């Protein structure tokens, strides 16, 4: 493929083609490409491609020396590349699971209704099938959390307030404290995924404690953040594993232990992070942070 063919794909290619191009240019050793890559980066809408361009531009600036493809495997992948690979694999696996499992669930329901003489809805089979459907819904959320983000200007103070209203949380249980606009760059869908799981986790940790879960947010030129504060029982001893899939302190009859894992994946897709910190007196602080895209290349 000629150089002109490569650059034509910048406008016409799929995100995966552009992602591969952005990575390939980083190994070219041609520092003359940097200016054109910066123009591409400014116009690129896909966050994963922008990150690959940032990495490649940085690589060209630091060395300007081509890296033979045969030796690329010797160097460790950057964290962004690891996150990219993890998100891609997660999406592929979750899509396949959902595609293959939904028809099987439907077949089970029809067979059970045919074979069970008594009331199907009251049967243990119906309970098990409903539980399986709930698990597939969780896998679908994991798929959503792994998508490449589309950043637009979002008032996250209003997003938080709207989320609390939509979920119909009692103001005595969940309180959004920021009233003035906080306009930042974000993918609203991914932010809602992280926020929803963080609030639900805080409510469950609070138990019967009457103190409300408090949600605050803010932003600077380089970073946006949301913090969810509870006054519950605090972090368990194995809290470093809290973001691992399947980790839960509650009964597996009612929880799959995927909430914080989904939140962590959504945060990674935003190019950010989520962490749990013990508060001074009691309870937990859940901090969600992500970089502002305009600051990535600075």
N, C-alpha and C positions, 0 to 999 in steps of 0.2 A: 504494500500500500504506500502511495506517495505521501509526501508531507501535506500537499493540498487536500488529499483524501482524508488525512487525519483531521485537519482543521474543519473540513466540511461536516464531520461527525459531531463537532461541538454544537452545531445548530440542529442537525437532523438526527443524531444518534439517540439511542435509548440511554437511560441513566446508567445501566450496567456497562454499556460501551464507553460512555464518557468517563466513568470511574476507572476503567482499565487504561484508557488513554492518559488520564491524569497521573496514574501511577507510573506508566511507561516513561513519560517525559522526565520523571524524576531520576531515572536511571540512564538518561541519554547523555548526560554530561555537557549538554549544550546550553550554556548560560545565556545565549542570545534569545532563548525561548522565554525567559523570565517575564519580560515586559508583556508579551502576548498572553502568557498564562495568567498574569495579574488582571488583564482586561477580561479574560474568560471568567476568572474567579468572581469579578464584580457583577457579571451578568448571570452567573450560574444560580439556579434556584434549588438544586438538590444539595442538601446539607452534607451527605456523605461525599459527594464529588468535591464540594468546597474544601472539606477536610483533607482529602487526598491531594488537592492542589496546594494547600498550605504546606503539607508535608513535602511534596515534590519541590516546591519553590525553595523551601528551607534547605533541602538536600542539595540543590544546585548552587545555592549561595555559599554553603559551607565547603563544598568540595570542587564542583565543576569538573569532577573526574568521573568518567563512566564506570559503572559497576557491572562487570560481566554477569550476564544472566545466570551462568552456571554456578556462580558463587553467592547469589542472592540468598539462597536458603541457609547460608552460614550465619547471617546476621539475624538477630532477634527482631520479631515484629514489634512495631510501636504499639502503645496502648490503644490508639485510635484504630489501627488496623485490626487489633484483637477484637475491639468492640464491634467493628464493622463485620468481621467474620462471624462473631457470635450472633449478631442481629440477623444476618442473612441466613445462617443455619437455623436459628430459632423460627424465623418466618417459614422456611421451607418445610421444616418438620411439623409445625403447628398446622400449616395449610393442608399437608398430606393427612395428618391425623383427623382433622375435621372433615375433609372430603371423603375419606374412607369410612369413618365411624358413623356419621349421621345416617346414611342409608341402612346400616346395620341396626341402629337403634329403632328406626322406623319399622324394620322387619320384625324386631322383637316385640314391639308394641302390638302390631297386627296379629302375630302368632299368639301372644298372651291373651288378647281379647277373644280370640277364637277358641283357645284351649281352656281358659278359665271360666267355669260356669258361674261362679259367684261374682259379685261386683268387682270389676277390674280395678276401679279407682281406689278401693279399700284394700287391695291385695298387697302382699309384700313384693310381688313382681313389679307393680306400679311404682312402689317406693324406690326399688333398686334402679329401675329405668329412669325415673326422674333424677336420681342422684347422678347417673351417668350423663344425662343431658346437662346437668349443672356443671359437671366437670368439663364437658366440651365447650360450654360457654366460657369457662375460665381459660381454656386453651385459646379460644378466639380472642380474649382480652390480651393474652400473651402475644398473639400474632399482631394485634393492633399496637402493642407497646414496642414492637420491634421495627416498625416502619420508619422509613427515612422521613425526617420532619420537614415541614414546609413552614418557614418562619414568616410571620406577618406581625404587624403592630397589634398588640393586645393590651387591654387594660386589665391587669391581673387582679387588681382590687375588686373590680366589677365581676371578673370571672369567679373569684372566690365567693363573693356574696351571692351570685347567681347559682353557683353549685350548692351552697347551703340551702337556698330557697327551693331549688329543684328537688333536692333529696328530702325536703320537708323536715329538716332537723329542727327540733324545738330549740329556741334561742337560749333556753336554760342548759342545753346540752352542748351546742356548738355556737361559738360567737366569732364572727368576722369583724376584726377591730379596725381595719384600714378603711377609711371613708373617702379620702381624696383619691383622684385618679393616679394610677401607676402604670404608665404606658411603656411597654418593653417589647422586644422581639421574642416571639414564642410560637410554638405549635400548640394551639389551644386544646386539641384533642389529647395530646400527650400530657400536657399539664394537668388536665382533668383526671387522667388515669392515675398519675402519681398522687394527686391531691385526694382523690376518692379513697384510695387504699390507705393513705396516711391518716385520714380522719377516722376511718372505720377501725384501724388498728388502735388509735388513741382512745376511741370510745370503748372498745373492748378491754383495753388496759385499765380504763377508769373504773370499770365495774359499777359498784353502787355509790361511788364518790360523787357528791352533789356538785363539785366544782366543774364549770364548763370547760370543754376543749376550746382553746383559743387559737385562731388562725390569723397570722399577720403576714405581710408581704412588703417587698420593696425592690428597688432597682437602682443601679448606677450605670455609667456609660459602659462598664465592662462586665457587669454581672446582674442577674435578676435572682430573687430568692423568695421562698415561701417557708414559713416556719409554723409547725403545728405543735402546740404545747398542751400537755395533759398533766394532771396531778394524781395519776393512778399509782399502781403498785411498783412502778419502776421497771428497769430492764432485768430480764432473767439472767442467770449465770452464763448461759450459752448465747447471749445476745449477738456476739460477732457472727453467728451463723443465721441470724434472723432473716437475712435476705436470700438464703439458699432455698430453692424450691422444696416444698414439702415440710418446711420447718414451722411448727405451730405448738403453742402451749395449751391449745384447746383440743377438744375431742375431734378426732378425724371423722366422726359421724356428721359433723356440722361444718368442718373447715377442711380445705385441701392444703392449707399452708402455702398458698401461692400468691397471696395478696402483696406482701412486701417484695417478693421476687418479681412480680409484674411491675410494681412501682420502681424497682431498681432498673429494670430493663427500659422502661419508659424514660427514666432520668438519663440513662446512658444514651438513648436515642436523641435526646435533647442536647447531648454534648455536655451533660452536667453530672450531678451526683446527688445521692440521698444518704443521710446518715442519722443514726440515733445516738443521742447524748443524754446522760443522766443530768437532771436538774439539781440545783444546790440543795433544796429542801426535800422535795419528793417529786416523783413523776419523771416524764421523759420529754425531751425536745427532739422533734423530727425536722431536720433541716434539708430543704430541697433547693439546690442552686444550679444555675446553668449560665454559661457565658453568653454575652451578647455578640451576635455574629459580626458586627462591625468592629469588634475588638479582637477577633481571632487573628487577623493578619497584621496587627500592630506590633 
